[in-house]
C-alpha cells in the first residue's frame, strides 16, 4: 500500500508538535524523557526535529504524560491555522 504524500499543512503541524515537545522537555534530556515515557530516544529526536510529522496517538499520549502536558494543549497548538507563505507581513 502506498501512503499519499503529506500536505505542507500536515508537515507544519508536525514541526509545531516537535517544537512544543522540545520546549516542554526543558532541562530534561531525551534519554530521561524516553525512560519516563517508554518512547525510544531516537523516535523522540525524530519527532522533535519534525522528521516524524504524524506520530502515533499512543506515542504522543505517552510523551504528553511523561512531560505533564495536557493532550488538549498539544492539540490546540497544533491545530492553529498555518500562516500562508508571504502573507505574514500583511497582518502588521
GIBEL-V894602 format. One line per field, one symbol per residue. ss: DSSP state (h for helix, s for strand, l for the rest). phi: phi as a letter, one per 30 degrees, with the letter a starting at -180 (. if undefined). A space follows every 50 residues. Layout:
ss->???
phi->???
//
This chain:
ss->lllllllhhhhhhhhhhhhhhhhhhllllhhhhhhhhlllhhhhhhhhll llllllhhhhhhhhhhhlllhhhhhhhhlllllllllhhhhl
phi->.cddddddddddddddeedddddddhdddedddeddcideedddeddddi dbdbddedddddddddchcdeedddeddceedddeicedddd
//
